[in-house]
C-alpha cells in the first residue's frame, strides 16, 4: 500500500481470552471461560499508514466501551454514544465491567486470577 499512496487505518482485537481446562491432568486444553481476569485480557491494536511511533498503552479497557472507541476512531458521532474517557490513552476508564456467560454485568476486579506458571 505504501507504493500505491493509499492510506489505511486498521484495528485488531480478539473477542475473548483462553483458560486452561483439566489443569494438572495428562490431557490439558485451552477453551473460552469467564471466571478469571485472564479470560478477558486480549490483544487490541490500532495501526495506520501515518503512524510515526509504536506506543503501548497499559490502561485497562472493556469491550463494553468498543462503540466509544469506534466513534472516536472514525469521527462518527451518535446521541446514544457518550464517551467517558479517551479510549486510546492512559486515562483511567473507571471500573471495568465484563459480561459473563449468563449475560450478567460483573466487575472485572472481582474476578479471580488464573496465573500460568511454567515448571
C-alpha positions in Angstrom: 0.0 0.0 0.0 2.9 2.3 0.7 3.9 2.3 -3.0 0.3 3.0 -4.1 0.0 6.1 -2.0 -3.3 4.8 -0.4 -3.8 5.4 3.3 -5.3 3.0 5.8 -6.3 2.6 9.4 -6.9 -0.8 10.9 -7.9 -2.2 14.3 -7.3 -5.8 15.5 -8.6 -7.4 18.6 -9.6 -10.8 20.0 -13.1 -11.3 21.3 -12.0 -13.5 24.2 -9.1 -14.9 26.1 -8.5 -18.6 27.0 -8.3 -20.7 30.1 -6.6 -24.0 30.8 -9.0 -26.9 31.2 -8.2 -30.1 33.0 -5.1 -28.4 34.5 -2.6 -30.9 36.0 -4.1 -33.8 34.2 -2.5 -35.8 31.4 -4.5 -34.1 28.7 -4.9 -30.3 29.1 -6.5 -27.9 26.6 -7.4 -24.3 26.2 -11.0 -23.1 26.0 -13.1 -20.0 26.4 -14.0 -19.2 30.0 -15.5 -16.4 32.1 -14.3 -17.0 35.6 -10.9 -15.3 35.6 -9.4 -11.9 34.7 -7.1 -13.6 32.2 -10.1 -14.8 30.2 -10.7 -11.2 29.3 -7.1 -10.0 28.7 -6.9 -9.9 24.9 -4.7 -8.1 22.4 -6.0 -4.8 20.9 -4.1 -2.9 18.2 -4.7 0.1 16.1 -2.4 0.7 13.1 -2.5 3.4 10.4 -0.4 4.4 7.4 0.6 7.7 9.1 1.8 6.2 12.4 5.2 7.7 13.4 5.8 5.6 16.6 5.0 2.4 18.4 3.1 3.1 21.6 1.9 0.5 24.2 -1.0 1.6 26.4 -1.3 -0.3 29.7 -4.7 1.2 30.8 -7.4 -1.4 31.2 -10.3 -1.2 28.6 -13.5 -3.1 28.3 -15.2 -4.4 25.1 -18.3 -2.8 26.6 -16.7 0.5 25.6 -16.0 -0.5 22.0 -18.6 1.8 20.5 -16.9 4.7 22.2 -13.6 3.7 20.7 -15.1 3.3 17.3 -16.8 6.7 17.5 -13.6 8.4 18.5 -11.5 6.4 15.9 -13.8 7.1 12.9 -15.2 10.5 14.0 -18.8 9.1 13.8 -21.0 10.6 16.5 -24.4 9.4 17.8 -26.5 10.7 20.6 -26.5 7.1 22.0 -22.7 7.1 22.4 -21.3 9.2 25.3 -17.6 8.7 25.7 -16.5 8.8 29.3 -12.7 9.0 28.5 -10.2 9.0 25.6 -10.1 5.3 24.7 -6.6 5.4 23.1 -4.8 7.0 26.2 -3.6 6.1 29.6 -6.6 7.8 31.1 -8.4 5.6 33.6 -11.7 4.3 32.5 -13.2 3.8 35.9 -14.5 0.4 37.0 -14.2 -2.1 34.2 -17.1 -4.5 33.8 -17.3 -7.6 31.7 -20.3 -9.6 30.5 -20.2 -13.2 31.7 -21.7 -16.3 30.0 -25.0 -15.7 31.8 -25.1 -12.2 30.2 -24.6 -10.6 33.7 -22.5 -7.5 34.2 -19.6 -8.3 36.5 -16.9 -6.1 38.0 -13.6 -7.2 36.4 -11.8 -6.5 39.7 -13.9 -9.2 41.5 -12.9 -11.9 39.1 -10.2 -14.3 40.3 -6.8 -14.8 38.7 -5.6 -17.9 36.9 -1.9 -17.4 36.6 0.0 -19.7 34.3 3.3 -20.9 35.6 6.0 -22.9 33.8 7.7 -25.6 35.8 
